[in-house]
Amino acid sequence: MIEKKKEEPVYETLEQNACMIISRDDKGILVACNKEGDIKLKRVLYPVSEE
Protein backbone atom coordinates (compact mmCIF):
# COMPACT_ATOMS: atom_id res chain seq x y z
CA MET A 1 0.00 0.00 0.00
CA ILE A 2 1.34 3.43 -0.98
CA GLU A 3 1.23 5.87 1.88
CA LYS A 4 0.27 9.44 1.00
CA LYS A 5 2.45 12.12 2.47
CA LYS A 6 0.66 15.09 3.94
CA GLU A 7 1.28 18.20 1.88
CA GLU A 8 2.24 21.23 3.87
CA PRO A 9 1.73 24.66 2.28
CA VAL A 10 4.58 27.13 2.37
CA TYR A 11 3.64 30.72 3.01
CA GLU A 12 6.10 33.37 1.93
CA THR A 13 5.52 37.08 1.74
CA LEU A 14 6.57 38.53 -1.58
CA GLU A 15 7.04 42.29 -1.48
CA GLN A 16 5.39 44.45 -4.11
CA ASN A 17 7.28 44.63 -7.40
CA ALA A 18 9.56 41.75 -6.34
CA CYS A 19 10.15 38.33 -7.90
CA MET A 20 11.27 35.00 -6.46
CA ILE A 21 12.62 31.91 -8.20
CA ILE A 22 10.41 28.96 -7.29
CA SER A 23 12.19 26.13 -9.11
CA ARG A 24 14.47 25.33 -12.02
CA ASP A 25 14.92 22.45 -14.40
CA ASP A 26 16.83 21.68 -17.60
CA LYS A 27 14.66 24.01 -19.70
CA GLY A 28 14.31 27.10 -17.50
CA ILE A 29 13.09 28.57 -14.22
CA LEU A 30 9.69 29.12 -12.61
CA VAL A 31 9.34 32.61 -11.15
CA ALA A 32 6.65 34.20 -8.96
CA CYS A 33 6.30 37.99 -9.29
CA ASN A 34 4.16 40.41 -7.26
CA LYS A 35 3.17 43.37 -9.42
CA GLU A 36 1.24 45.75 -7.18
CA GLY A 37 -0.51 42.93 -5.30
CA ASP A 38 -1.21 40.73 -8.35
CA ILE A 39 0.85 37.51 -8.16
CA LYS A 40 1.84 35.89 -11.45
CA LEU A 41 3.72 32.65 -12.06
CA LYS A 42 5.90 32.64 -15.14
CA ARG A 43 8.21 30.05 -16.70
CA VAL A 44 11.34 31.64 -18.16
CA LEU A 45 13.20 29.46 -20.64
CA TYR A 46 16.98 29.54 -20.90
CA PRO A 47 18.28 31.27 -24.03
CA VAL A 48 19.19 28.94 -26.87
CA SER A 49 22.43 29.64 -28.68
CA GLU A 50 22.20 29.71 -32.47
CA GLU A 51 25.41 27.90 -33.41
Contact map, one row per residue, 1 for C-alpha under 8 A:
111000000000000000000000000000000000000000000000000
111100000000000000000000000000000000000000000000000
111110000000000000000000000000000000000000000000000
011111000000000000000000000000000000000000000000000
001111100000000000000000000000000000000000000000000
000111110000000000000000000000000000000000000000000
000011111000000000000000000000000000000000000000000
000001111100000000000000000000000000000000000000000
000000111110000000000000000000000000000000000000000
000000011111000000000000000000000000000000000000000
000000001111100000000000000000000000000000000000000
000000000111110000000000000000000000000000000000000
000000000011111000000000000000000000000000000000000
000000000001111101110000000000001100000000000000000
000000000000111111000000000000000100000000000000000
000000000000011111000000000000000111100000000000000
000000000000001111100000000000001111000000000000000
000000000000011111110000000000001110000000000000000
000000000000010011111000000000111100000000000000000
000000000000010001111100000000111000000000000000000
000000000000000000111111000011110000000000000000000
000000000000000000011111000011110000000000000000000
000000000000000000001111100011100000000000000000000
000000000000000000001111111111000000000000000000000
000000000000000000000011111110000000000000000000000
000000000000000000000001111100000000000000000000000
000000000000000000000001111110000000000000001100000
000000000000000000000001111111000000000000111100000
000000000000000000001111101111100000000000111100000
000000000000000000001111000111110000000011110000000
000000000000000000111110000011111000000011110000000
000000000000000000111100000001111100001111000000000
000000000000010011110000000000111110001111000000000
000000000000011111100000000000011111111100000000000
000000000000000111000000000000001111111100000000000
000000000000000110000000000000000111110000000000000
000000000000000100000000000000000111111000000000000
000000000000000000000000000000000111111100000000000
000000000000000000000000000000011110111110000000000
000000000000000000000000000000011110011111000000000
000000000000000000000000000001111000001111100000000
000000000000000000000000000001111000000111110000000
000000000000000000000000000111100000000011111000000
000000000000000000000000000111100000000001111100000
000000000000000000000000001110000000000000111110000
000000000000000000000000001110000000000000011111000
000000000000000000000000000000000000000000001111100
000000000000000000000000000000000000000000000111110
000000000000000000000000000000000000000000000011111
000000000000000000000000000000000000000000000001111
000000000000000000000000000000000000000000000000111
